[in-house]
Amino acid sequence: MPVLGDRGAVMMTRPPSTVKAAMWMAGWLSAMLVLAVAGRETTRELAVFQIMEMRSVIGLILLWPLVLRSGGLALIRTQRLGQHILRNTVHYASQFGWFVALTMIPLAQLVAIEFTMPIWTAVLAVAVLGERMGLWKTTAVALGLFGVAIIVRPHAGAIAPGQLIALAAAVGFAISVITVKVMTRTESTVAIVFWMLLVQSVLGLLPAVHAWHWPSAQVWPWVIVISVCGTFSHFCMARAMLYADATVVVPMDFLRVPFTALIGWWLYAEGIDAYTLFGAGLILSGNLLNLKGAGAARAPAVRAT
């Protein structure tokens, strides 16, 4: 239940629940998988700046009924405007890089490189949020990253520009995740998503107008899909952060790597082999260990009550 803080800010309190966090992350995972496909199809015709602007504006329209239902303008009033602007400027740049890399490297490779994000997230979570990297969390991250490395298997020689862009986007996404975790202490989920869409709409307006090309009838459905998935995926992520630490939530997203590899193989004939399957197995094992460790850590507190 929301309660008022010292300065009238809304303090969001939720009892920890790994199960609820996992359920919300399942929503995030599904939306991001669909978003990857929609993004690839849309970038065949439209510029990235235009796609991002349309996604933000349409997302605001889609979110507005939820804003009204949750309390209207009073809910989205904030004392953290600077943090919203900082977080969404970084996220906008990272998202732009992600869409650009999507056109340059295979889907599975893009998402795998993106999953260097837990390294930066874990470091920031310890430094900024005071979270602890225990044995279970460390093992989960290590297995996940090892699985990603097996899937990517970078060849000798120069690193492709698309890989560097994807890596830079991963660092930006980690900053965004940590900022969301901080803001869930005082901001509602709807407010966080609302300010994300509003700030990014303003940031991308001029570049989008410069690159504007009216979408064809074939690409409009993909634009709508991007808007829906791009908006409510972040709603799911923010909700998951209410119920678990960032170092618990983020490793759950490792499952996106094998699923994306399967989609790339199914829709775009991108290769999938024993290395990918083995890496996926390590990623799944890391997630199971992470969830088991989180449950074990909370069990004594439950018995004590």
C-alpha positions as CSV (number, residue, x, y, z in Angstrom):
1,M,0.0,0.0,0.0
2,P,1.3,3.5,-0.7
3,V,2.0,5.6,2.3
4,L,3.1,9.3,2.7
5,G,6.7,10.0,3.3
6,D,8.2,12.9,5.2
7,R,7.7,15.4,2.4
8,G,4.4,14.1,1.2
9,A,6.0,11.7,-1.4
10,V,4.3,8.4,-2.1
11,M,6.3,5.6,-0.4
12,M,5.7,2.3,-2.1
13,T,5.9,-0.6,0.4
14,R,5.5,-4.2,-0.7
15,P,6.4,-7.4,1.2
16,P,9.2,-9.2,-0.7
17,S,8.0,-11.9,-3.0
18,T,10.3,-13.7,-5.5
19,V,7.3,-15.4,-7.0
20,K,5.5,-12.1,-7.8
21,A,8.8,-10.6,-9.1
22,A,9.2,-13.7,-11.4
23,M,5.6,-13.3,-12.7
24,W,6.1,-9.6,-13.5
25,M,9.4,-10.5,-15.2
26,A,7.6,-13.1,-17.3
27,G,5.5,-10.2,-18.6
28,W,8.7,-8.2,-19.3
29,L,10.3,-11.2,-21.0
30,S,7.3,-11.8,-23.3
31,A,7.0,-8.2,-24.3
32,M,10.8,-7.9,-25.0
33,L,10.8,-10.9,-27.3
34,V,7.9,-9.6,-29.3
35,L,9.6,-6.2,-29.4
36,A,12.7,-7.6,-30.9
37,V,10.8,-9.0,-33.8
38,A,8.7,-5.9,-34.3
39,G,11.8,-3.7,-34.1
40,R,13.5,-5.7,-36.8
41,E,10.5,-5.6,-39.1
42,T,9.9,-1.9,-38.6
43,T,13.5,-0.8,-39.1
44,R,13.3,-2.2,-42.6
45,E,11.2,0.9,-43.6
46,L,11.4,3.6,-40.8
47,A,14.3,5.4,-39.2
48,V,15.1,4.5,-35.6
49,F,14.4,8.1,-34.3
50,Q,10.9,8.0,-35.8
51,I,10.2,4.5,-34.4
52,M,11.2,5.6,-30.9
53,E,9.1,8.8,-31.1
54,M,6.0,7.0,-32.3
55,R,6.5,4.4,-29.7
56,S,6.6,7.1,-26.9
57,V,3.7,9.1,-28.1
58,I,1.4,6.1,-28.7
59,G,2.6,4.7,-25.4
60,L,1.4,7.9,-23.6
61,I,-2.0,7.5,-25.2
62,L,-2.2,3.8,-24.2
63,L,-1.0,4.6,-20.6
64,W,-3.4,7.5,-20.0
65,P,-6.4,5.4,-19.0
66,L,-4.2,3.6,-16.4
67,V,-3.0,7.0,-15.1
68,L,-6.7,8.2,-14.6
69,R,-7.6,4.9,-13.0
70,S,-4.7,5.1,-10.6
71,G,-5.3,8.6,-9.3
72,G,-4.9,11.0,-12.2
73,L,-2.5,13.9,-12.2
74,A,-1.9,13.6,-8.4
75,L,-0.3,10.3,-8.9
76,I,2.3,11.5,-11.5
77,R,3.3,14.6,-9.5
78,T,6.9,14.1,-8.6
79,Q,9.8,15.7,-6.6
80,R,12.3,13.6,-8.6
81,L,12.0,15.3,-11.9
82,G,15.8,15.6,-12.3
83,Q,16.1,11.8,-11.7
84,H,13.4,11.1,-14.3
85,I,15.2,13.3,-16.9
86,L,18.6,11.7,-16.2
87,R,17.3,8.2,-16.2
88,N,15.3,8.6,-19.4
89,T,18.0,10.5,-21.2
90,V,20.4,7.6,-20.6
91,H,17.6,5.1,-21.4
92,Y,16.8,6.9,-24.7
93,A,20.4,6.8,-25.8
94,S,20.6,3.1,-24.9
95,Q,17.4,2.3,-26.6
96,F,18.6,4.1,-29.8
97,G,21.8,2.0,-29.7
98,W,19.8,-1.2,-29.2
99,F,17.6,-0.5,-32.2
100,V,20.7,0.4,-34.4
101,A,22.5,-2.8,-33.3
102,L,19.4,-4.7,-34.1
103,T,19.9,-3.9,-37.8
104,M,23.6,-4.8,-37.7
105,I,24.0,-8.2,-35.8
106,P,21.9,-11.3,-35.3
107,L,19.1,-11.3,-32.7
108,A,20.7,-13.8,-30.4
109,Q,24.1,-12.0,-30.5
110,L,22.5,-8.7,-29.7
111,V,20.6,-9.9,-26.7
112,A,23.6,-11.9,-25.5
113,I,25.8,-8.9,-25.5
114,E,23.1,-6.9,-23.8
115,F,23.4,-9.4,-21.0
116,T,26.7,-7.9,-19.9
117,M,24.2,-5.6,-18.2
118,P,24.0,-7.7,-15.0
119,I,27.7,-7.0,-14.4
120,W,27.2,-3.3,-14.3
121,T,23.8,-3.7,-12.5
122,A,25.4,-5.8,-9.7
123,V,28.3,-3.3,-9.3
124,L,25.9,-0.3,-9.2
125,A,23.4,-2.1,-6.9
126,V,26.2,-2.7,-4.4
127,A,27.6,0.8,-4.6
128,V,24.3,2.8,-4.9
129,L,21.7,0.6,-3.2
130,G,23.7,-1.2,-0.6
131,E,22.6,-4.6,-1.9
132,R,24.8,-7.6,-1.2
133,M,26.2,-10.1,-3.7
134,G,25.8,-13.3,-1.8
135,L,26.9,-16.8,-3.0
136,W,23.6,-17.6,-4.8
137,K,23.4,-14.2,-6.6
138,T,27.1,-14.4,-7.6
139,T,26.7,-17.9,-8.9
140,A,23.5,-17.0,-10.9
141,V,25.3,-14.0,-12.6
142,A,28.4,-16.1,-13.3
143,L,26.5,-19.0,-14.8
144,G,24.4,-16.5,-16.9
145,L,27.3,-14.6,-18.2
146,F,29.2,-17.8,-19.0
147,G,26.2,-19.1,-20.9
148,V,26.1,-15.8,-22.8
149,A,29.8,-16.1,-23.7
150,I,29.3,-19.6,-25.0
151,I,26.4,-18.5,-27.2
152,V,28.3,-15.4,-28.6
153,R,31.7,-17.2,-29.1
154,P,33.4,-14.0,-30.5
155,H,35.8,-14.9,-33.3
156,A,39.3,-13.7,-33.5
157,G,39.8,-10.3,-35.2
158,A,38.1,-6.9,-35.0
159,I,34.9,-6.5,-33.0
160,A,32.0,-5.5,-35.2
161,P,30.6,-2.0,-34.7
162,G,27.2,-3.5,-33.9
163,Q,28.7,-5.4,-31.0
164,L,30.3,-2.3,-29.5
165,I,27.0,-0.4,-29.8
166,A,25.2,-3.2,-28.1
167,L,27.7,-3.2,-25.3
168,A,27.4,0.5,-24.7
169,A,23.6,0.1,-24.7
170,A,24.0,-2.6,-22.0
171,V,25.8,-0.2,-19.7
172,G,23.1,2.4,-20.2
173,F,20.4,-0.1,-19.5
174,A,22.1,-1.0,-16.2
175,I,22.1,2.6,-15.1
176,S,18.4,2.8,-16.0
177,V,17.6,-0.3,-14.0
178,I,19.3,0.9,-10.9
179,T,17.6,4.3,-11.2
180,V,14.2,2.6,-11.5
181,K,15.0,0.6,-8.3
182,V,15.8,3.8,-6.4
183,M,12.6,5.6,-7.7
184,T,10.3,2.7,-6.7
185,R,10.9,3.7,-3.1
186,T,8.9,6.9,-3.6
187,E,7.3,6.8,-7.1
188,S,4.5,4.7,-8.3
189,T,5.0,2.3,-11.2
190,V,2.6,4.2,-13.4
191,A,4.4,7.5,-12.7
192,I,7.8,6.0,-13.6
193,V,6.5,4.8,-16.9
194,F,4.6,8.0,-17.6
195,W,7.7,10.2,-17.1
196,M,9.7,7.8,-19.2
197,L,7.3,8.2,-22.1
198,L,7.0,12.0,-21.7
199,V,10.7,12.8,-21.4
200,Q,11.6,10.5,-24.3
201,S,8.8,12.1,-26.4
202,V,10.4,15.5,-25.9
203,L,13.9,14.2,-26.5
204,G,13.1,12.6,-29.7
205,L,10.7,15.1,-31.3
206,L,13.1,17.1,-33.5
207,P,15.2,14.1,-34.7
208,A,11.9,12.2,-35.5
209,V,10.5,15.2,-37.5
210,H,13.8,15.4,-39.4
211,A,13.7,11.7,-40.3
212,W,9.9,11.4,-40.7
213,H,8.6,9.1,-43.4
214,W,4.9,8.2,-43.3
215,P,4.5,4.5,-42.4
216,S,3.0,2.2,-44.9
217,A,-0.1,0.1,-44.1
218,Q,2.1,-3.0,-43.7
219,V,4.3,-1.4,-41.0
220,W,1.7,0.3,-38.9
221,P,0.7,-2.9,-37.0
222,W,4.4,-3.4,-36.1
223,V,4.6,0.2,-34.8
224,I,1.6,-0.4,-32.6
225,V,3.2,-3.6,-31.3
226,I,6.4,-1.7,-30.4
227,S,4.3,0.9,-28.6
228,V,2.4,-1.6,-26.5
229,C,5.3,-3.9,-25.7
230,G,7.7,-0.9,-25.2
231,T,5.3,0.7,-22.7
232,F,4.1,-2.2,-20.7
233,S,7.4,-4.1,-20.6
234,H,8.8,-1.2,-18.4
235,F,5.6,-1.4,-16.3
236,C,6.3,-5.1,-15.7
237,M,10.0,-4.3,-14.8
238,A,9.1,-1.6,-12.4
239,R,6.5,-3.9,-10.7
240,A,9.1,-6.6,-10.4
241,M,11.5,-4.2,-8.7
242,L,8.9,-3.6,-6.0
243,Y,9.0,-7.2,-4.9
244,A,12.7,-8.1,-5.2
245,D,16.3,-6.7,-5.3
246,A,17.8,-5.7,-8.6
247,T,20.3,-8.5,-8.2
248,V,17.4,-11.0,-8.0
249,V,15.3,-9.5,-10.8
250,V,17.9,-8.9,-13.5
251,P,19.3,-12.5,-13.7
252,M,15.7,-13.7,-14.4
253,D,16.0,-11.8,-17.7
254,F,18.8,-14.1,-18.8
255,L,16.1,-16.4,-20.2
256,R,15.6,-13.9,-23.0
257,V,18.9,-15.1,-24.5
258,P,17.9,-18.7,-25.4
259,F,14.4,-17.6,-26.3
260,T,15.7,-14.9,-28.7
261,A,18.0,-17.4,-30.2
262,L,15.1,-19.7,-30.9
263,I,13.1,-16.8,-32.5
264,G,16.1,-15.9,-34.7
265,W,16.4,-19.5,-35.9
266,W,12.6,-19.9,-36.5
267,L,11.8,-16.5,-38.2
268,Y,15.1,-15.5,-39.7
269,A,17.0,-18.7,-40.2
270,E,19.8,-17.6,-37.9
271,G,22.0,-20.4,-36.8
272,I,21.4,-22.3,-33.5
273,D,23.7,-25.1,-32.5
274,A,24.9,-27.2,-29.5
275,Y,26.8,-24.2,-28.1
276,T,23.6,-22.2,-28.0
277,L,21.8,-25.0,-26.3
278,F,24.5,-25.5,-23.8
279,G,24.7,-21.8,-23.0
280,A,20.9,-21.7,-22.6
281,G,21.2,-24.6,-20.1
282,L,23.7,-22.6,-18.0
283,I,21.5,-19.5,-18.1
284,L,18.5,-21.5,-17.0
285,S,20.5,-23.1,-14.2
286,G,21.7,-19.7,-13.0
287,N,18.1,-18.5,-12.8
288,L,16.9,-21.5,-10.8
289,L,19.8,-21.1,-8.4
290,N,19.1,-17.4,-8.0
291,L,15.4,-18.0,-7.2
292,K,16.2,-20.9,-4.8
293,G,18.8,-18.7,-3.0
294,A,16.3,-15.8,-2.7
295,G,13.7,-18.1,-1.2
296,A,16.1,-19.7,1.2
297,A,17.3,-16.3,2.5
298,R,13.7,-15.3,3.4
299,A,12.6,-18.5,4.9
300,P,14.0,-17.9,8.4
301,A,12.2,-14.5,8.6
302,V,8.9,-16.2,7.6
303,R,9.4,-19.0,10.3
304,A,10.2,-16.4,12.9
305,T,6.8,-14.8,12.6
